[in-house]
């Protein structure tokens, strides 16, 4: 497809990125598998949907397979029902190129070693903490979202945006900028969003599906979670949590906790927000999320606890009792706020 097929007003977010190794690997692959991290978010699913739409438009043989299913709020995506889920059996592995999207470490994909056998592994991600686990690594922390990287990739491949791909990338960018409220929402990101809207993305329906189509369990777990709100470090850190018992009482699950940490972050004077929730798949395992407001680097904070992420949004997985995990996190947070 010639470059003239792309509207002239559309320019890449970053013009100095060399996409040729990615383009060459895609061109030579007979079958491509797209995957993203466990408990996928809007950026992971949106990037996967957008790239899938582009590749099948090229006539490529493509499948999508994640360890966890598509969250309810993203089932409005056109190809959501095409995403396979669960562990991967080695006798079903016939892709010669696996593209991991929005994932900082191979372990976060949740798959056994057999998943990767016989395939080249490509790693496309924007996390500064990425472990460069692929045979091909396209990692650039300057991007606000992996969905923005897919936008630039499609431009480099001379592929026109469709309503499907534009909508998926818009959702990816919307969620990874916290509705354009984080510091990564630069002027160029707003221009990118405008290009996606011009290509067919509809902001209002996308926002309705993601933010305003929640089950009653979301409000119940929100109420219970806010009851746990405490302030520490001279009111510079705010803490909330959800335990397994709280999930059960509210009839809620992990998907229903999306955005809860933002309530803690919104408290006036708070520099670091912390959300600790029970891992529904493993006893004595906790997902710890961090959000920073101005100067605190919560990506570095998460790295000290075995996790990673961005300057203002990060997380880690920790084992132990709730009291033990909270105590260890409290010490780490206090250190960066001193």
C-alpha positions in Angstrom: 0.0 0.0 0.0 1.4 3.4 -0.9 2.0 6.1 1.5 -0.6 8.3 -0.3 -3.3 6.0 1.2 -2.5 7.5 4.6 -4.1 11.0 5.2 -1.3 13.6 4.8 -2.2 15.2 8.2 -1.3 12.0 10.0 2.3 12.0 11.2 4.1 9.6 13.6 4.2 10.5 17.3 8.0 9.9 17.2 9.8 10.3 13.9 13.2 8.9 15.0 12.2 5.3 15.7 13.5 2.6 13.4 10.6 0.2 12.8 12.4 -1.8 10.1 13.3 -4.9 12.2 9.7 -5.2 13.2 8.4 -4.7 9.7 10.9 -7.3 8.3 9.9 -9.9 10.9 6.2 -9.4 10.2 6.7 -9.6 6.5 8.6 -12.9 6.7 6.3 -14.6 9.2 3.8 -17.2 7.9 1.7 -17.2 11.1 1.7 -14.6 13.8 0.5 -14.8 17.4 -0.4 -11.7 19.4 -0.4 -11.7 23.2 -0.3 -9.4 26.1 0.2 -9.5 29.9 -1.9 -11.2 32.6 -4.9 -9.3 33.7 -4.8 -7.2 30.6 -5.6 -3.5 30.6 -6.9 -1.1 28.0 -3.4 -0.6 26.5 -2.6 -4.3 26.2 -6.0 -5.2 24.7 -6.3 -2.1 22.6 -2.8 -2.6 21.1 -3.6 -6.2 20.4 -6.9 -5.4 18.7 -5.4 -2.6 16.6 -2.4 -4.7 15.4 -4.7 -7.7 14.7 -7.0 -5.6 12.5 -4.0 -4.3 10.6 -2.3 -7.6 10.1 -5.5 -9.5 8.9 -6.0 -6.5 6.5 -2.6 -7.4 5.0 -3.8 -11.0 4.6 -1.7 -12.3 7.4 -2.6 -15.5 9.3 -3.0 -14.1 12.8 -4.3 -15.4 16.2 -4.7 -13.7 19.5 -4.0 -15.7 22.7 -3.7 -14.3 26.3 -3.4 -16.1 29.6 -6.4 -14.2 30.9 -9.6 -13.2 29.0 -10.7 -9.9 27.7 -12.0 -7.7 30.6 -15.7 -7.0 30.4 -15.2 -3.2 29.7 -13.3 -4.1 26.5 -15.7 -6.7 25.1 -17.1 -3.9 22.8 -14.0 -4.2 20.7 -14.8 -5.8 17.3 -12.5 -8.8 17.7 -12.8 -9.3 21.4 -14.4 -12.7 20.8 -11.4 -13.8 18.8 -9.0 -13.7 21.8 -8.2 -17.1 23.0 -7.3 -17.6 26.7 -5.7 -19.9 29.1 -2.5 -22.0 29.2 -1.0 -23.0 25.9 -0.4 -26.6 24.9 2.8 -27.3 23.0 1.0 -29.3 20.4 -1.0 -26.3 19.4 2.0 -24.0 18.9 2.4 -23.4 15.2 3.1 -19.7 15.0 6.5 -18.7 13.8 6.3 -15.2 15.3 5.0 -14.2 18.7 4.4 -10.5 19.3 4.2 -9.6 23.0 2.5 -6.3 23.6 2.7 -3.9 26.5 4.5 -6.5 28.7 7.6 -5.6 30.7 8.8 -9.2 31.4 8.2 -12.6 29.8 6.9 -14.0 33.1 4.1 -11.4 33.0 2.7 -13.2 30.0 1.8 -16.1 32.3 2.8 -18.8 29.8 5.0 -21.9 30.2 8.2 -22.3 28.2 6.4 -24.5 25.7 4.4 -21.4 24.5 7.6 -20.0 22.9 9.1 -23.1 21.3 9.8 -22.8 17.6 8.8 -19.2 17.4 10.7 -15.9 17.2 9.6 -13.6 20.1 9.1 -9.9 19.5 8.7 -7.5 22.4 6.8 -4.2 21.8 6.5 -2.1 24.9 6.8 1.4 26.5 7.7 0.5 30.1 11.0 1.9 31.2 11.4 -1.2 33.4 11.2 -3.6 30.4 13.5 -6.6 30.7 14.2 -6.8 26.9 13.1 -10.5 26.8 12.5 -10.8 23.1 14.6 -11.9 20.2 13.5 -8.5 18.8 12.9 -5.7 21.3 11.1 -2.5 20.3 11.0 -0.8 23.7 10.7 3.0 24.0 9.6 4.7 27.2 9.0 8.0 25.5 5.6 6.7 24.3 2.5 7.3 26.4 1.2 3.9 25.6 1.9 0.8 23.6 -1.1 1.7 21.5 0.8 4.9 20.5 3.6 2.6 19.3 1.3 0.6 17.2 0.1 3.9 15.7 3.6 4.7 14.6 4.2 1.2 13.4 1.1 1.3 11.1 2.3 4.6 9.6 5.8 3.0 9.0 4.1 0.1 7.3 2.0 2.4 5.1 -1.2 0.9 6.5 -4.3 3.1 6.5 -6.2 3.4 9.8 -9.6 1.8 10.0 -12.4 2.7 12.4 -11.6 -0.6 14.2 -7.8 0.1 14.7 -8.4 3.7 15.4 -10.9 2.9 18.1 -8.7 0.4 19.8 -5.7 2.7 19.8 -7.8 5.5 21.2 -8.9 3.3 24.0 -5.3 2.3 24.7 -4.2 5.9 24.9 -7.2 7.0 26.8 -6.7 4.5 29.6 -2.9 4.7 29.8 -3.0 8.5 30.2 -5.9 8.2 32.8 -8.2 10.0 30.4 -5.5 12.5 29.4 -4.9 13.5 33.0 -1.3 12.2 33.5 1.9 14.0 32.5 2.4 11.7 29.6 -0.6 13.4 27.8 1.6 15.8 25.8 0.5 18.1 22.9 1.6 15.4 20.4 -0.6 12.9 22.2 -3.6 15.1 21.8 -2.8 15.5 18.1 -2.5 11.7 17.9 -6.0 11.4 19.5 -7.4 13.9 17.0 -6.0 11.8 14.1 -7.6 8.7 15.6 -10.9 10.5 15.8 -10.6 11.7 12.2 -10.0 8.0 11.3 -13.3 6.9 12.9 -12.7 6.5 16.7 -15.7 7.8 18.6 -14.6 9.1 22.0 -18.1 9.2 23.7 -19.1 5.6 23.0 -15.6 4.4 23.9 -15.8 6.3 27.2 -19.3 5.0 28.0 -18.1 1.4 27.5 -15.0 1.8 29.6 -16.1 4.2 32.4 -19.9 4.2 32.5 -21.1 0.6 32.0 -20.2 -0.9 35.3 -22.1 -3.5 37.3 -23.4 -2.8 40.8 -20.6 -4.8 42.3 -18.2 -2.0 41.3 -20.0 0.5 43.6 -20.1 -2.0 46.4 -16.4 -2.7 46.2 -15.7 1.0 45.9 -17.6 1.7 49.1 -15.7 -1.1 50.9 -12.4 0.1 49.5 -12.9 3.7 50.5 -13.6 2.6 54.1 -10.0 1.5 54.2 -8.5 4.8 53.2 -5.7 5.9 55.5 -3.0 8.6 55.2 0.6 8.2 56.2 3.9 10.1 55.8 2.5 13.4 57.0 -0.5 12.9 54.7 1.7 12.6 51.7 0.8 8.9 51.0 -2.8 7.5 50.8 -3.5 3.8 51.2 -6.5 1.7 50.2 -6.9 -2.1 50.0 -9.2 -4.9 49.0 -9.0 -8.4 50.6 -10.5 -11.7 49.5 -13.3 -11.4 52.0 -14.2 -7.9 50.7 -14.4 -9.3 47.1 -16.7 -12.0 48.3 -19.0 -9.7 50.3 -19.4 -7.3 47.4 -19.8 -10.1 44.8 -16.9 -8.4 42.9 -13.8 -9.5 41.2 -10.5 -8.0 40.1 -12.0 -6.3 37.1 -14.2 -4.3 39.4 -11.2 -2.6 41.1 -10.1 -0.7 38.0 -9.6 2.9 38.9 -9.9 2.5 42.7 -6.4 3.8 43.3 -7.3 7.1 41.6 -9.5 8.0 44.5 -6.6 7.7 46.9 -4.4 9.7 44.5 -6.9 12.5 44.3 -6.6 13.5 48.0 -5.2 17.0 48.3 -1.5 16.9 49.4 -1.0 13.2 48.6 2.1 12.5 46.6 2.0 8.7 46.4 -1.2 6.5 46.3 -1.0 2.8 47.2 -3.6 0.1 46.4 -3.1 -3.4 47.7 -5.5 -6.1 46.5 -5.7 -9.8 47.0 -4.6 -12.0 44.0 -7.7 -14.1 43.2 -5.6 -16.9 41.8 -3.2 -17.4 44.7 -3.5 -17.3 48.5 -1.1 -14.9 50.3 -0.4 -13.1 47.1 -1.0 -9.4 46.6 -1.0 -7.0 43.7 0.4 -3.7 44.8 -0.3 -0.6 42.6 1.3 2.8 42.9 0.4 6.2 41.5 2.5 9.3 41.8 1.2 12.8 41.5 4.2 15.2 41.0 7.8 14.5 41.8 7.8 10.9 43.3 9.1 8.2 41.0 6.9 5.3 41.7 8.4 3.3 38.9 11.7 3.3 40.8 9.7 2.5 44.0 8.1 -0.6 42.4 11.5 -1.7 41.1 12.8 -1.9 44.7 10.0 -4.4 45.4 10.5 -6.5 42.3 8.1 -4.8 40.0 8.2 -1.9 37.6 6.3 0.6 35.5 6.4 4.3 34.8 7.4 7.3 36.8 3.8 8.0 37.8 2.2 4.6 37.5 3.7 1.2 38.5 3.1 -2.0 40.4 4.4 -5.2 41.8 3.3 -8.7 43.0 4.2 -9.6 46.5 3.8 -12.8 48.7 3.0 -13.0 52.4 0.3 -12.0 54.8 -1.5 -8.7 54.2 0.2 -7.2 57.3 3.6 -8.3 56.2 3.2 -7.0 52.7 1.8 -3.7 53.9 4.6 -3.2 56.3 7.3 -3.8 53.7 5.5 -1.4 51.3 5.2 1.2 54.0 8.9 1.2 54.6 9.6 1.6 50.8 7.2 4.4 50.4 8.4 6.3 53.4 12.0 6.1 52.1 11.1 7.8 48.8 9.1 10.5 50.6 11.8 11.4 53.1 
